Amino acid sequence: MQGFAWGTSAVSVAFAFIAWGQSFAWDFSFLSLYMLFPLFGLVAFSLMWSHYVTAALRQYYKLGKEVTKSYFEATSALVLAAILLHPGLLGYQLWRDGMGLPPASELNYLPNSKDFYILIAMLSLFIFLGYELRRWFEERSWWKYLQYASDIAIILIYIHGVNVGTRLQQGWFRAVWAFYGLTLAASLTYIYLNKRQDTPTS
């Protein structure tokens, strides 16, 4: 299972990097933060997608959490860094260019028709940051609701990516993204059905 988890993460991150590089024909001569920040969004989602697929397969094979503990700990740190850098680099560059501070600057970065997709990404960011508190609050009875919220947040991030991600408009990566969406939905469905079966009173 560790091999599968690391393998899917490596491949999905490689796909993200290739799609990102191809979007400007691998010409780094004019590299800017505007060109760089999308890469971290792609990497963050790719790793989180791998988390969900791995979790679903772990449940399917009835394996304990300790089997993938080191994988989740290492890649969760990378996800946190990526989800902070993605909006952080954009916000910093917009501020340097005199467009003010987030959230206004980031809402003004794209047409008004995209505001909803920016706002759901901001909401998802706060949910994911809240989830980072799990080491202190995971045993509390209310923690499950933050888990539910994080599951909704990953769906919102997928919607955000589809609607504002220019790198997702490339033919081959658009197909990959569709595959991510289908397998993410299947993984979430299995995880929740499995929980209900394990808890007769739920």
CNS distance restraints for C-alpha pairs under 8 A (distance, minus, plus):
assign (resid   1 and name CA) (resid   5 and name CA) 6.09 0.50 0.50
assign (resid   1 and name CA) (resid  54 and name CA) 7.75 0.50 0.50
assign (resid   1 and name CA) (resid  58 and name CA) 7.41 0.50 0.50
assign (resid   1 and name CA) (resid  67 and name CA) 7.30 0.50 0.50
assign (resid   1 and name CA) (resid  68 and name CA) 7.12 0.50 0.50
assign (resid   2 and name CA) (resid   6 and name CA) 6.12 0.50 0.50
assign (resid   2 and name CA) (resid  67 and name CA) 7.13 0.50 0.50
assign (resid   2 and name CA) (resid  68 and name CA) 5.89 0.50 0.50
assign (resid   2 and name CA) (resid  71 and name CA) 6.90 0.50 0.50
assign (resid   3 and name CA) (resid   7 and name CA) 5.80 0.50 0.50
assign (resid   4 and name CA) (resid   8 and name CA) 6.04 0.50 0.50
assign (resid   4 and name CA) (resid  54 and name CA) 7.71 0.50 0.50
assign (resid   5 and name CA) (resid   9 and name CA) 6.25 0.50 0.50
assign (resid   5 and name CA) (resid  50 and name CA) 6.77 0.50 0.50
assign (resid   5 and name CA) (resid  51 and name CA) 7.59 0.50 0.50
assign (resid   5 and name CA) (resid  54 and name CA) 5.85 0.50 0.50
assign (resid   5 and name CA) (resid  68 and name CA) 7.87 0.50 0.50
assign (resid   5 and name CA) (resid  71 and name CA) 7.28 0.50 0.50
assign (resid   6 and name CA) (resid  10 and name CA) 6.05 0.50 0.50
assign (resid   6 and name CA) (resid  71 and name CA) 7.12 0.50 0.50
assign (resid   7 and name CA) (resid  11 and name CA) 6.14 0.50 0.50
assign (resid   8 and name CA) (resid  12 and name CA) 5.94 0.50 0.50
assign (resid   8 and name CA) (resid  50 and name CA) 6.10 0.50 0.50
assign (resid   9 and name CA) (resid  13 and name CA) 6.03 0.50 0.50
assign (resid   9 and name CA) (resid  46 and name CA) 6.96 0.50 0.50
assign (resid   9 and name CA) (resid  47 and name CA) 5.61 0.50 0.50
assign (resid   9 and name CA) (resid  50 and name CA) 5.70 0.50 0.50
assign (resid  10 and name CA) (resid  14 and name CA) 6.05 0.50 0.50
assign (resid  11 and name CA) (resid  15 and name CA) 6.17 0.50 0.50
assign (resid  12 and name CA) (resid  16 and name CA) 6.26 0.50 0.50
assign (resid  12 and name CA) (resid  43 and name CA) 7.89 0.50 0.50
assign (resid  12 and name CA) (resid  46 and name CA) 5.52 0.50 0.50
assign (resid  12 and name CA) (resid  47 and name CA) 7.29 0.50 0.50
assign (resid  12 and name CA) (resid  50 and name CA) 7.87 0.50 0.50
assign (resid  13 and name CA) (resid  17 and name CA) 6.20 0.50 0.50
assign (resid  13 and name CA) (resid  42 and name CA) 7.72 0.50 0.50
assign (resid  13 and name CA) (resid  43 and name CA) 5.53 0.50 0.50
assign (resid  13 and name CA) (resid  46 and name CA) 6.02 0.50 0.50
assign (resid  13 and name CA) (resid  47 and name CA) 7.13 0.50 0.50
assign (resid  14 and name CA) (resid  18 and name CA) 6.14 0.50 0.50
assign (resid  15 and name CA) (resid  19 and name CA) 6.09 0.50 0.50
assign (resid  15 and name CA) (resid 173 and name CA) 7.69 0.50 0.50
assign (resid  16 and name CA) (resid  20 and name CA) 6.08 0.50 0.50
assign (resid  16 and name CA) (resid  39 and name CA) 7.02 0.50 0.50
assign (resid  16 and name CA) (resid  42 and name CA) 5.66 0.50 0.50
assign (resid  16 and name CA) (resid  43 and name CA) 6.22 0.50 0.50
assign (resid  16 and name CA) (resid  46 and name CA) 7.41 0.50 0.50
assign (resid  17 and name CA) (resid  21 and name CA) 6.07 0.50 0.50
assign (resid  17 and name CA) (resid  39 and name CA) 6.74 0.50 0.50
assign (resid  17 and name CA) (resid  43 and name CA) 7.82 0.50 0.50
assign (resid  18 and name CA) (resid  22 and name CA) 5.99 0.50 0.50
assign (resid  19 and name CA) (resid  23 and name CA) 6.20 0.50 0.50
assign (resid  19 and name CA) (resid 167 and name CA) 6.28 0.50 0.50
assign (resid  19 and name CA) (resid 168 and name CA) 7.99 0.50 0.50
assign (resid  19 and name CA) (resid 170 and name CA) 7.70 0.50 0.50
assign (resid  19 and name CA) (resid 173 and name CA) 6.53 0.50 0.50
assign (resid  20 and name CA) (resid  24 and name CA) 7.48 0.50 0.50
assign (resid  20 and name CA) (resid  38 and name CA) 7.65 0.50 0.50
assign (resid  20 and name CA) (resid  39 and name CA) 6.12 0.50 0.50
assign (resid  20 and name CA) (resid 167 and name CA) 6.18 0.50 0.50
assign (resid  21 and name CA) (resid  25 and name CA) 6.23 0.50 0.50
assign (resid  21 and name CA) (resid  26 and name CA) 4.92 0.50 0.50
assign (resid  21 and name CA) (resid  27 and name CA) 7.92 0.50 0.50
assign (resid  22 and name CA) (resid  26 and name CA) 5.72 0.50 0.50
assign (resid  23 and name CA) (resid 167 and name CA) 6.19 0.50 0.50
assign (resid  23 and name CA) (resid 170 and name CA) 7.98 0.50 0.50
assign (resid  27 and name CA) (resid  31 and name CA) 7.77 0.50 0.50
assign (resid  31 and name CA) (resid  35 and name CA) 6.14 0.50 0.50
assign (resid  31 and name CA) (resid  36 and name CA) 7.17 0.50 0.50
assign (resid  32 and name CA) (resid  36 and name CA) 6.18 0.50 0.50
assign (resid  33 and name CA) (resid  37 and name CA) 5.77 0.50 0.50
assign (resid  33 and name CA) (resid  89 and name CA) 6.11 0.50 0.50
assign (resid  33 and name CA) (resid  90 and name CA) 6.59 0.50 0.50
assign (resid  33 and name CA) (resid  93 and name CA) 6.44 0.50 0.50
assign (resid  34 and name CA) (resid  38 and name CA) 7.67 0.50 0.50
assign (resid  34 and name CA) (resid  89 and name CA) 7.75 0.50 0.50
assign (resid  34 and name CA) (resid  90 and name CA) 6.24 0.50 0.50
assign (resid  34 and name CA) (resid  93 and name CA) 7.23 0.50 0.50
assign (resid  36 and name CA) (resid  40 and name CA) 7.56 0.50 0.50
assign (resid  36 and name CA) (resid  89 and name CA) 7.97 0.50 0.50
assign (resid  37 and name CA) (resid  41 and name CA) 7.04 0.50 0.50
assign (resid  37 and name CA) (resid  85 and name CA) 6.88 0.50 0.50
assign (resid  37 and name CA) (resid  86 and name CA) 4.91 0.50 0.50
assign (resid  37 and name CA) (resid  87 and name CA) 7.10 0.50 0.50
assign (resid  37 and name CA) (resid  89 and name CA) 5.73 0.50 0.50
assign (resid  37 and name CA) (resid  90 and name CA) 6.09 0.50 0.50
assign (resid  38 and name CA) (resid  42 and name CA) 6.42 0.50 0.50
assign (resid  38 and name CA) (resid  86 and name CA) 6.27 0.50 0.50
assign (resid  38 and name CA) (resid 165 and name CA) 7.72 0.50 0.50
assign (resid  39 and name CA) (resid  43 and name CA) 6.19 0.50 0.50
assign (resid  39 and name CA) (resid  86 and name CA) 7.48 0.50 0.50
assign (resid  40 and name CA) (resid  44 and name CA) 5.98 0.50 0.50
assign (resid  40 and name CA) (resid  82 and name CA) 4.91 0.50 0.50
assign (resid  40 and name CA) (resid  83 and name CA) 6.83 0.50 0.50
assign (resid  40 and name CA) (resid  85 and name CA) 6.40 0.50 0.50
assign (resid  40 and name CA) (resid  86 and name CA) 5.01 0.50 0.50
assign (resid  41 and name CA) (resid  45 and name CA) 6.29 0.50 0.50
assign (resid  41 and name CA) (resid  82 and name CA) 6.54 0.50 0.50
assign (resid  41 and name CA) (resid  83 and name CA) 6.41 0.50 0.50
assign (resid  41 and name CA) (resid  86 and name CA) 5.24 0.50 0.50
assign (resid  42 and name CA) (resid  46 and name CA) 6.03 0.50 0.50
assign (resid  43 and name CA) (resid  47 and name CA) 6.19 0.50 0.50
assign (resid  43 and name CA) (resid  79 and name CA) 7.60 0.50 0.50
assign (resid  43 and name CA) (resid  82 and name CA) 6.74 0.50 0.50
assign (resid  44 and name CA) (resid  48 and name CA) 6.24 0.50 0.50
assign (resid  44 and name CA) (resid  78 and name CA) 7.65 0.50 0.50
assign (resid  44 and name CA) (resid  79 and name CA) 4.97 0.50 0.50
assign (resid  44 and name CA) (resid  80 and name CA) 7.77 0.50 0.50
assign (resid  44 and name CA) (resid  82 and name CA) 5.31 0.50 0.50
assign (resid  44 and name CA) (resid  83 and name CA) 5.89 0.50 0.50
assign (resid  45 and name CA) (resid  49 and name CA) 5.94 0.50 0.50
assign (resid  45 and name CA) (resid  79 and name CA) 7.98 0.50 0.50
assign (resid  45 and name CA) (resid 154 and name CA) 7.85 0.50 0.50
assign (resid  45 and name CA) (resid 157 and name CA) 7.56 0.50 0.50
assign (resid  45 and name CA) (resid 158 and name CA) 7.72 0.50 0.50
assign (resid  46 and name CA) (resid  50 and name CA) 6.34 0.50 0.50
assign (resid  47 and name CA) (resid  51 and name CA) 6.28 0.50 0.50
assign (resid  47 and name CA) (resid  75 and name CA) 7.06 0.50 0.50
assign (resid  47 and name CA) (resid  79 and name CA) 6.61 0.50 0.50
assign (resid  48 and name CA) (resid  52 and name CA) 6.47 0.50 0.50
assign (resid  48 and name CA) (resid  79 and name CA) 7.16 0.50 0.50
assign (resid  48 and name CA) (resid 154 and name CA) 7.80 0.50 0.50
assign (resid  49 and name CA) (resid  53 and name CA) 6.35 0.50 0.50
assign (resid  49 and name CA) (resid 180 and name CA) 6.98 0.50 0.50
assign (resid  49 and name CA) (resid 184 and name CA) 6.40 0.50 0.50
assign (resid  50 and name CA) (resid  54 and name CA) 5.95 0.50 0.50
assign (resid  51 and name CA) (resid  55 and name CA) 6.05 0.50 0.50
assign (resid  51 and name CA) (resid  72 and name CA) 7.31 0.50 0.50
assign (resid  52 and name CA) (resid  56 and name CA) 6.16 0.50 0.50
assign (resid  52 and name CA) (resid 184 and name CA) 6.71 0.50 0.50
assign (resid  52 and name CA) (resid 187 and name CA) 6.17 0.50 0.50
assign (resid  52 and name CA) (resid 188 and name CA) 7.12 0.50 0.50
assign (resid  53 and name CA) (resid  57 and name CA) 6.28 0.50 0.50
assign (resid  53 and name CA) (resid 183 and name CA) 7.18 0.50 0.50
assign (resid  53 and name CA) (resid 184 and name CA) 6.73 0.50 0.50
assign (resid  53 and name CA) (resid 187 and name CA) 5.58 0.50 0.50
assign (resid  54 and name CA) (resid  58 and name CA) 6.01 0.50 0.50
assign (resid  55 and name CA) (resid  59 and name CA) 6.26 0.50 0.50
assign (resid  55 and name CA) (resid 187 and name CA) 7.87 0.50 0.50
assign (resid  55 and name CA) (resid 191 and name CA) 7.70 0.50 0.50
assign (resid  56 and name CA) (resid  60 and name CA) 6.19 0.50 0.50
assign (resid  56 and name CA) (resid 187 and name CA) 5.30 0.50 0.50
assign (resid  56 and name CA) (resid 188 and name CA) 7.41 0.50 0.50
assign (resid  56 and name CA) (resid 190 and name CA) 6.46 0.50 0.50
assign (resid  56 and name CA) (resid 191 and name CA) 5.63 0.50 0.50
assign (resid  57 and name CA) (resid  61 and name CA) 6.18 0.50 0.50
assign (resid  58 and name CA) (resid  62 and name CA) 5.98 0.50 0.50
assign (resid  58 and name CA) (resid  63 and name CA) 5.25 0.50 0.50
assign (resid  58 and name CA) (resid  64 and name CA) 7.43 0.50 0.50
assign (resid  58 and name CA) (resid  65 and name CA) 7.90 0.50 0.50
assign (resid  59 and name CA) (resid  63 and name CA) 6.18 0.50 0.50
assign (resid  59 and name CA) (resid 191 and name CA) 7.30 0.50 0.50
assign (resid  59 and name CA) (resid 194 and name CA) 7.63 0.50 0.50
assign (resid  63 and name CA) (resid  67 and name CA) 6.81 0.50 0.50
assign (resid  65 and name CA) (resid  69 and name CA) 5.98 0.50 0.50
assign (resid  66 and name CA) (resid  70 and name CA) 7.79 0.50 0.50
assign (resid  68 and name CA) (resid  72 and name CA) 6.21 0.50 0.50
assign (resid  69 and name CA) (resid  73 and name CA) 6.16 0.50 0.50
assign (resid  70 and name CA) (resid  74 and name CA) 6.15 0.50 0.50
assign (resid  71 and name CA) (resid  75 and name CA) 6.08 0.50 0.50
assign (resid  72 and name CA) (resid  76 and name CA) 5.60 0.50 0.50
assign (resid  73 and name CA) (resid  77 and name CA) 6.53 0.50 0.50
assign (resid  74 and name CA) (resid  78 and name CA) 6.82 0.50 0.50
assign (resid  75 and name CA) (resid  79 and name CA) 6.16 0.50 0.50
assign (resid  76 and name CA) (resid  80 and name CA) 6.18 0.50 0.50
assign (resid  77 and name CA) (resid  81 and name CA) 6.34 0.50 0.50
assign (resid  78 and name CA) (resid  82 and name CA) 6.14 0.50 0.50
assign (resid  79 and name CA) (resid  83 and name CA) 6.05 0.50 0.50
assign (resid  80 and name CA) (resid  84 and name CA) 6.27 0.50 0.50
assign (resid  80 and name CA) (resid 129 and name CA) 7.83 0.50 0.50
assign (resid  81 and name CA) (resid  85 and name CA) 6.12 0.50 0.50
assign (resid  82 and name CA) (resid  86 and name CA) 5.96 0.50 0.50
assign (resid  83 and name CA) (resid  87 and name CA) 7.14 0.50 0.50
assign (resid  83 and name CA) (resid 125 and name CA) 7.13 0.50 0.50
assign (resid  84 and name CA) (resid  88 and name CA) 5.70 0.50 0.50
assign (resid  85 and name CA) (resid  89 and name CA) 5.51 0.50 0.50
assign (resid  86 and name CA) (resid  90 and name CA) 6.79 0.50 0.50
assign (resid  87 and name CA) (resid  91 and name CA) 5.94 0.50 0.50
assign (resid  88 and name CA) (resid  92 and name CA) 6.04 0.50 0.50
assign (resid  89 and name CA) (resid  93 and name CA) 6.19 0.50 0.50
assign (resid  90 and name CA) (resid  94 and name CA) 6.11 0.50 0.50
assign (resid  90 and name CA) (resid 106 and name CA) 7.53 0.50 0.50
assign (resid  91 and name CA) (resid  95 and name CA) 6.12 0.50 0.50
assign (resid  91 and name CA) (resid 101 and name CA) 6.61 0.50 0.50
assign (resid  91 and name CA) (resid 102 and name CA) 6.07 0.50 0.50
assign (resid  91 and name CA) (resid 105 and name CA) 7.00 0.50 0.50
assign (resid  91 and name CA) (resid 106 and name CA) 6.51 0.50 0.50
assign (resid  92 and name CA) (resid  96 and name CA) 6.23 0.50 0.50
assign (resid  92 and name CA) (resid 101 and name CA) 7.98 0.50 0.50
assign (resid  93 and name CA) (resid  97 and name CA) 6.19 0.50 0.50
assign (resid  94 and name CA) (resid  98 and name CA) 6.47 0.50 0.50
assign (resid  94 and name CA) (resid  99 and name CA) 5.31 0.50 0.50
assign (resid  94 and name CA) (resid 100 and name CA) 6.77 0.50 0.50
assign (resid  94 and name CA) (resid 101 and name CA) 7.46 0.50 0.50
assign (resid  94 and name CA) (resid 105 and name CA) 6.46 0.50 0.50
assign (resid  94 and name CA) (resid 106 and name CA) 7.58 0.50 0.50
assign (resid  95 and name CA) (resid  99 and name CA) 5.30 0.50 0.50
assign (resid  95 and name CA) (resid 100 and name CA) 4.91 0.50 0.50
assign (resid  95 and name CA) (resid 101 and name CA) 5.72 0.50 0.50
assign (resid  95 and name CA) (resid 105 and name CA) 7.49 0.50 0.50
assign (resid  99 and name CA) (resid 105 and name CA) 5.52 0.50 0.50
assign (resid 100 and name CA) (resid 104 and name CA) 7.20 0.50 0.50
assign (resid 100 and name CA) (resid 105 and name CA) 5.46 0.50 0.50
assign (resid 101 and name CA) (resid 105 and name CA) 5.34 0.50 0.50
assign (resid 101 and name CA) (resid 106 and name CA) 7.85 0.50 0.50
assign (resid 102 and name CA) (resid 106 and name CA) 5.64 0.50 0.50
assign (resid 102 and name CA) (resid 107 and name CA) 7.78 0.50 0.50
assign (resid 103 and name CA) (resid 107 and name CA) 6.18 0.50 0.50
assign (resid 104 and name CA) (resid 108 and name CA) 6.17 0.50 0.50
assign (resid 105 and name CA) (resid 109 and name CA) 6.25 0.50 0.50
assign (resid 106 and name CA) (resid 110 and name CA) 7.38 0.50 0.50
assign (resid 106 and name CA) (resid 118 and name CA) 7.68 0.50 0.50
assign (resid 107 and name CA) (resid 111 and name CA) 7.98 0.50 0.50
assign (resid 107 and name CA) (resid 112 and name CA) 7.45 0.50 0.50
assign (resid 107 and name CA) (resid 115 and name CA) 5.89 0.50 0.50
assign (resid 107 and name CA) (resid 118 and name CA) 6.63 0.50 0.50
assign (resid 108 and name CA) (resid 112 and name CA) 7.35 0.50 0.50
assign (resid 110 and name CA) (resid 114 and name CA) 6.30 0.50 0.50
assign (resid 110 and name CA) (resid 115 and name CA) 7.53 0.50 0.50
assign (resid 111 and name CA) (resid 115 and name CA) 7.29 0.50 0.50
assign (resid 114 and name CA) (resid 118 and name CA) 6.49 0.50 0.50
assign (resid 114 and name CA) (resid 163 and name CA) 7.72 0.50 0.50
assign (resid 114 and name CA) (resid 164 and name CA) 7.13 0.50 0.50
assign (resid 115 and name CA) (resid 119 and name CA) 6.13 0.50 0.50
assign (resid 116 and name CA) (resid 120 and name CA) 6.25 0.50 0.50
assign (resid 117 and name CA) (resid 121 and name CA) 6.32 0.50 0.50
assign (resid 117 and name CA) (resid 159 and name CA) 7.35 0.50 0.50
assign (resid 117 and name CA) (resid 160 and name CA) 4.96 0.50 0.50
assign (resid 117 and name CA) (resid 163 and name CA) 7.01 0.50 0.50
assign (resid 117 and name CA) (resid 164 and name CA) 7.23 0.50 0.50
assign (resid 118 and name CA) (resid 122 and name CA) 6.34 0.50 0.50
assign (resid 118 and name CA) (resid 160 and name CA) 6.93 0.50 0.50
assign (resid 119 and name CA) (resid 123 and name CA) 6.22 0.50 0.50
assign (resid 120 and name CA) (resid 124 and name CA) 6.06 0.50 0.50
assign (resid 120 and name CA) (resid 156 and name CA) 6.21 0.50 0.50
assign (resid 120 and name CA) (resid 157 and name CA) 7.39 0.50 0.50
assign (resid 120 and name CA) (resid 160 and name CA) 7.12 0.50 0.50
assign (resid 121 and name CA) (resid 125 and name CA) 6.15 0.50 0.50
assign (resid 121 and name CA) (resid 156 and name CA) 6.80 0.50 0.50
assign (resid 121 and name CA) (resid 157 and name CA) 5.83 0.50 0.50
assign (resid 121 and name CA) (resid 160 and name CA) 6.29 0.50 0.50
assign (resid 122 and name CA) (resid 126 and name CA) 6.56 0.50 0.50
assign (resid 123 and name CA) (resid 127 and name CA) 6.41 0.50 0.50
assign (resid 123 and name CA) (resid 153 and name CA) 7.71 0.50 0.50
assign (resid 124 and name CA) (resid 128 and name CA) 6.12 0.50 0.50
assign (resid 124 and name CA) (resid 150 and name CA) 7.44 0.50 0.50
assign (resid 124 and name CA) (resid 153 and name CA) 4.74 0.50 0.50
assign (resid 124 and name CA) (resid 154 and name CA) 7.31 0.50 0.50
assign (resid 124 and name CA) (resid 156 and name CA) 6.94 0.50 0.50
assign (resid 124 and name CA) (resid 157 and name CA) 6.88 0.50 0.50
assign (resid 125 and name CA) (resid 129 and name CA) 6.17 0.50 0.50
assign (resid 125 and name CA) (resid 153 and name CA) 8.00 0.50 0.50
assign (resid 126 and name CA) (resid 130 and name CA) 6.11 0.50 0.50
assign (resid 127 and name CA) (resid 131 and name CA) 6.25 0.50 0.50
assign (resid 127 and name CA) (resid 146 and name CA) 7.49 0.50 0.50
assign (resid 127 and name CA) (resid 149 and name CA) 6.78 0.50 0.50
assign (resid 127 and name CA) (resid 150 and name CA) 6.00 0.50 0.50
assign (resid 127 and name CA) (resid 153 and name CA) 6.93 0.50 0.50
assign (resid 128 and name CA) (resid 132 and name CA) 6.63 0.50 0.50
assign (resid 128 and name CA) (resid 150 and name CA) 6.18 0.50 0.50
assign (resid 128 and name CA) (resid 153 and name CA) 7.57 0.50 0.50
assign (resid 129 and name CA) (resid 133 and name CA) 7.55 0.50 0.50
assign (resid 130 and name CA) (resid 134 and name CA) 7.98 0.50 0.50
assign (resid 130 and name CA) (resid 146 and name CA) 7.73 0.50 0.50
assign (resid 131 and name CA) (resid 146 and name CA) 6.69 0.50 0.50
assign (resid 131 and name CA) (resid 147 and name CA) 7.31 0.50 0.50
assign (resid 131 and name CA) (resid 150 and name CA) 7.15 0.50 0.50
assign (resid 133 and name CA) (resid 137 and name CA) 6.37 0.50 0.50
assign (resid 133 and name CA) (resid 138 and name CA) 7.82 0.50 0.50
assign (resid 134 and name CA) (resid 138 and name CA) 4.62 0.50 0.50
assign (resid 134 and name CA) (resid 143 and name CA) 7.88 0.50 0.50
assign (resid 137 and name CA) (resid 143 and name CA) 6.60 0.50 0.50
assign (resid 138 and name CA) (resid 143 and name CA) 5.69 0.50 0.50
assign (resid 139 and name CA) (resid 143 and name CA) 7.01 0.50 0.50
assign (resid 142 and name CA) (resid 146 and name CA) 7.53 0.50 0.50
assign (resid 143 and name CA) (resid 147 and name CA) 6.56 0.50 0.50
assign (resid 144 and name CA) (resid 148 and name CA) 6.27 0.50 0.50
assign (resid 145 and name CA) (resid 149 and name CA) 6.16 0.50 0.50
assign (resid 146 and name CA) (resid 150 and name CA) 6.11 0.50 0.50
assign (resid 147 and name CA) (resid 151 and name CA) 6.33 0.50 0.50
assign (resid 148 and name CA) (resid 152 and name CA) 6.40 0.50 0.50
assign (resid 149 and name CA) (resid 153 and name CA) 6.07 0.50 0.50
assign (resid 150 and name CA) (resid 154 and name CA) 6.34 0.50 0.50
assign (resid 151 and name CA) (resid 155 and name CA) 6.79 0.50 0.50
assign (resid 151 and name CA) (resid 188 and name CA) 7.80 0.50 0.50
assign (resid 152 and name CA) (resid 156 and name CA) 6.34 0.50 0.50
assign (resid 153 and name CA) (resid 157 and name CA) 6.13 0.50 0.50
assign (resid 154 and name CA) (resid 158 and name CA) 6.28 0.50 0.50
assign (resid 155 and name CA) (resid 159 and name CA) 6.39 0.50 0.50
assign (resid 156 and name CA) (resid 160 and name CA) 6.07 0.50 0.50
assign (resid 157 and name CA) (resid 161 and name CA) 6.08 0.50 0.50
assign (resid 158 and name CA) (resid 162 and name CA) 6.26 0.50 0.50
assign (resid 158 and name CA) (resid 181 and name CA) 7.25 0.50 0.50
assign (resid 159 and name CA) (resid 163 and name CA) 6.29 0.50 0.50
assign (resid 160 and name CA) (resid 164 and name CA) 6.05 0.50 0.50
assign (resid 160 and name CA) (resid 165 and name CA) 7.51 0.50 0.50
assign (resid 161 and name CA) (resid 165 and name CA) 4.82 0.50 0.50
assign (resid 161 and name CA) (resid 168 and name CA) 7.46 0.50 0.50
assign (resid 162 and name CA) (resid 168 and name CA) 6.58 0.50 0.50
assign (resid 165 and name CA) (resid 169 and name CA) 7.40 0.50 0.50
assign (resid 166 and name CA) (resid 170 and name CA) 7.99 0.50 0.50
assign (resid 167 and name CA) (resid 173 and name CA) 7.66 0.50 0.50
assign (resid 168 and name CA) (resid 173 and name CA) 5.87 0.50 0.50
assign (resid 168 and name CA) (resid 174 and name CA) 5.00 0.50 0.50
assign (resid 168 and name CA) (resid 177 and name CA) 7.13 0.50 0.50
assign (resid 169 and name CA) (resid 173 and name CA) 7.34 0.50 0.50
assign (resid 169 and name CA) (resid 174 and name CA) 5.77 0.50 0.50
assign (resid 170 and name CA) (resid 174 and name CA) 5.73 0.50 0.50
assign (resid 171 and name CA) (resid 175 and name CA) 6.48 0.50 0.50
assign (resid 172 and name CA) (resid 176 and name CA) 6.46 0.50 0.50
assign (resid 173 and name CA) (resid 177 and name CA) 6.03 0.50 0.50
assign (resid 174 and name CA) (resid 178 and name CA) 6.23 0.50 0.50
assign (resid 175 and name CA) (resid 179 and name CA) 6.31 0.50 0.50
assign (resid 176 and name CA) (resid 180 and name CA) 6.26 0.50 0.50
assign (resid 177 and name CA) (resid 181 and name CA) 6.26 0.50 0.50
assign (resid 178 and name CA) (resid 182 and name CA) 6.33 0.50 0.50
assign (resid 179 and name CA) (resid 183 and name CA) 6.12 0.50 0.50
assign (resid 180 and name CA) (resid 184 and name CA) 5.81 0.50 0.50
assign (resid 181 and name CA) (resid 185 and name CA) 6.13 0.50 0.50
assign (resid 182 and name CA) (resid 186 and name CA) 6.20 0.50 0.50
assign (resid 183 and name CA) (resid 187 and name CA) 5.95 0.50 0.50
assign (resid 184 and name CA) (resid 188 and name CA) 6.13 0.50 0.50
assign (resid 185 and name CA) (resid 189 and name CA) 6.08 0.50 0.50
assign (resid 186 and name CA) (resid 190 and name CA) 6.16 0.50 0.50
assign (resid 187 and name CA) (resid 191 and name CA) 6.09 0.50 0.50
assign (resid 188 and name CA) (resid 192 and name CA) 6.20 0.50 0.50
assign (resid 189 and name CA) (resid 193 and name CA) 6.09 0.50 0.50
assign (resid 190 and name CA) (resid 194 and name CA) 5.89 0.50 0.50
assign (resid 191 and name CA) (resid 195 and name CA) 6.25 0.50 0.50
assign (resid 192 and name CA) (resid 196 and name CA) 6.32 0.50 0.50
assign (resid 193 and name CA) (resid 197 and name CA) 6.28 0.50 0.50
assign (resid 194 and name CA) (resid 198 and name CA) 6.15 0.50 0.50
assign (resid 195 and name CA) (resid 199 and name CA) 6.13 0.50 0.50
assign (resid 196 and name CA) (resid 200 and name CA) 6.45 0.50 0.50
assign (resid 196 and name CA) (resid 202 and name CA) 5.98 0.50 0.50
